[in-house]
């Protein structure tokens, strides 16, 4: 009988039992036992006869601890994970809404469009807009209000205000 087979025959039961007590799972214990002997057989250094069993159990324990560390970094995912990204139907609706809003924005008189854009995208004050456009403060407020209403109608066609 070869030295490897003899080593396995004498110690496999002890290593398996030790691994089974560590893991509580027969399949995991079998994996640890086989991996333990593979590592011993592929190691470069000699094994001293009086420490073989301790050496094998140390390898088995280290394999168990590696598995515990690997498992602790894994998180269980819920069965149903909902994709937060909009679906194809939502994307089509959003594109259609954007197209309606952009068309309505372009249909506004230039001064109304400019007033709205200065307020909404450039965050200018009403007074700054009035000065830039050369119109009264009251006119700026009316133009921005009406432009917002027009764009709101384009976003939600058919809804009553």
N, C-alpha and C positions, 0 to 999 in steps of 0.2 A: 504494500500500500504506500502511496506517495506521502511525503511529508505534509503537503497541503491537505490532502484528504484526511489524514490522521488528525491534524490540527482542527479541521472542521468537525469531525466525528466526536472528538473529545470535548469541544467547547461550544458548539453551535446551540445546544440546548440551554446552557447557562446564559449565553448572550441573548438568545431569544426571550427567555424568561425575564431577564433584567429589562430588556427593551419593552416587553409587554407590560411590566409593572410601571415603567416610566410613562408609556403612552396611553395605556388602557385600550389600545386598539390593535387587534391581531394583524391587520394588513400593514399598519405602520411599523409594528414590531418586526414583521418579516422583512420589510424594506430595510430597516436599520440593521438587522442581522446580516443580510446579504451584503449590504454596503460596507459593513465592518470588515467582513472577510475579504472583500475586494480590495479594500485599502491596505490590509495587512499583506496580502499577496503581491501587491504592486509597490510596496514600500521598498526603499533602497537599503535601509538599515537592518541589521540582524535583530532577532527577537531573543532575549534571554529566557531560557526555559522556565525559571522560577517565577517570572513576572508575566507570563503569557496571558493568563486569565485576567489579571488586573489591567494589562495593556489593552486587551480586547474590550473590556467593560468601559475603559476610559474612552476609547474610540466610539463605542455605542452611545455613551452619554453625550459626547461632543456632537455627534450626528443628531441626537434628539434635541439638544439645545439650539443647533442651527435651524432645525425645523420649526421650533417654537419662535425664534426670532423672525424667521421668514413669514410665518403665519400671523404674528402680531402686527406686521406692517400691512397686512391685507385687511380690507374692510368689506363686509358683506353688502352687496348692492340690493336695493329693494327689487321686488319682482317686476314692478311696473315703473319704469323711469320715463317721464314725459319729456319730450324734446321741447325746450323753451322757445326755440326758433319758430317763427311763423311758418305755417304750412304753405303749400302751393296756392291754395285758394286765397288765403290771407294775403300772400304776396301779390297776387293778381289784383285783389281788391285795393291794396295799398297803392299799387302802381296806377290803377285807374283813378283813385282819389287824387293822387299827386298830379296826374295829367289834367284832371278837372280844375284843380286849384291853380295850377300854372296857367292854364288857358284863361281862367277868370281873372287872374292877376294881370295878364297881358291885355285883357279887354278893358281894364280900368283906365280912366284918363291918366295921363302921365303924371300930373301933379299929385293925384290921389295915390298912385302907386309909389311915387317917390316919398311922399309923407309917411306912408305905411312902412316902407322899407327902412327909412331913416329911424323910425321909432322901434320897429321890431328887431331888425338885424343889427343896426348900428347903435341902438340904445341912446339916441339923442333925446334931449328934453323937448317938450312941446315948444318952448320958447326958442330953442336952437333951430328947430325945424321951421318955425315961423320966420325967423331971420334968414335962414338959408333959402327958403322958397319965396320970400318977399310977400308973404300974406299975413293976415292977422292971426293971433293966437286962437281965437274962437274958430276961425276957418280951418285951422290945422286940426283941432279937436274933432270938428264935424267930418272932415275928410277921412281921418283915421278911423273914426267910428263907422262910417258908411263903408269903407273899404273892408273892415273886419267883418261886417255883416254880409257883404257880398261874398267874401271868401268862405264864411261859415255856411252860406247857402250852397256853395260849390262842394264843400266837404260832405254835407249831409243833404243831398237833393231830396225833395219831397217831404222833409220834416217841417212842421209848423214851428215858428219861433216861440 
